[in-house]
Amino acid sequence: MKTDERHRAIAEILRVQSQASVEELMQACGASGATVRRDLEVLAANGVLRRVHGGARSLIGQGRNPGYGQRELEDRDGKRRIAAAVAALLADREHVWLDSGSTATEVARAVAGRDLTLMPMCMQALNAAAEGDGPAGSRPALLLPGGSVVPGELSFRGPLAESNIRSLRFDTAVLTPCAVDFKDGLLAHDLEDAAVKTAGLESAARVVVAASAAKWQAHARVLVAGLARADVIVTDRKFSAQDSAELEKYPVEVVSV
């Protein structure tokens, strides 16, 4: 396995079991003990797992949301396809509000070098958008929302962030929900994240939802908005006939990637 393949394999193992030994991971990855130990050190530094004697322990417990480091490793190809499709929906010189999370970071990478005004809601997306140069050195003009920063996630939260978002008007809000449900709609894991998401979509003329297939099977507790609030949903989920019939109840365009 290549390094990124091993990292994803280790993260997936620790998503479904609380602890794994170096020997288990050696067998699963087809790698030496020294290689697995180096992988564990890197993944621990990125907040994917906790290093313990003889192996690693999962950071996911009691229904908690996986941390940013783990989510970043999962389904990268799908998230990149979603990001490319979202970027194609944005016109030059648009003012765009961009949600936080690993999918949002891929969207930021996809628009790096574009002539946009962008307010990213996490530091990872901010850095990704600032990295690339487009034609004639173009890159997004970046707006920072302010507020407090959530450790690990490095996302902006709190009343100051919400107030600054609401003081502006965006052409498009790119929302990355924690879960999507046909009945309840767009959901977040906590009240602070939901408040920021709500501020973003209420300040935009158009709402584009970027949701990987895993989000349609996820569970979250806090309602952000119903599906009718979305103008476009970009996803890599393969919909059944029943799913498609449910979606037809809403005035939303679906872009499948």
Secondary structure, DSSP 8 states (H G I E B T S, - for coil): --HHHHHHHHHHHHHHSSEEEHHHHHHHHT--HHHHHHHHHHHHHTTSEEEETTEEEES--TT----HHHHHHTTHHHHHHHHHHHHHH--TT-EEEE--SHHHHHHHHHHTTSS-EEEESBHHHHHHHHH---GGG---EE----SEE-TTT-BEESHHHHHHHHTS-EEEEEE--SEEETTTEEEESSHHHHHHHHHHHHTEEEEEEE--GGGGG----EEEE-GGG-SEEEE-----HHHHHHHTTSS-EEEE-
